[in-house]
Amino acid sequence: MNSIELPYAEGRRTDALLFASIALAGLIAIYKPPAAAGFLAALAMLIAVLGLLKTFLTPRLVTIDSVTGIATFSPLSPPVRRFYRPISIRNYSSVYGQMNGKASFVSYYSVALSNHKGESVLILSKVPKSQAEKACASISSHFGLTNRGLV
């Protein structure tokens, strides 16, 4: 079975660092006397825990079968599996990359597929610019999709 393997997200370290720092700030603020500070600290801790869970439960790898054009995400835990179902690339007409925004000093890009109806689906998230360009070119050449490049 010939397949293309692409890393789904590479921004895990910055996300984990961000949420860990929010958790630390929340933990420090919990011991402040006013009740409002305690409530805000508990809210910050909840956001940090949910963010860390999201960071570590997202898939690490996208595998695209060259013959069938089915993209699968792995590894997935059972509760998260329903959010990352296999995608048929043959249902889409173009591929493009888009800048997500800046996280401190690094710019991350996402790669998505779109069809003529205007529907789009995300294939890669938080990858460097060079990797987004390579993924767009690879998917375009293997499956005959229009490569719109980085938008």
PyMOL commands that set and color helices and strands:
alter all, ss='L'
color gray80, all
select helices_A, chain A and resi 12-30+35-57+81-83+89-91+129-143
alter helices_A, ss='H'
color red, helices_A
select strands_A, chain A and resi 3-7+61-65+70-74+87-88+94-103+106-114+120-127+146-150
alter strands_A, ss='S'
color yellow, strands_A
deselect
rebuild
show_as cartoon
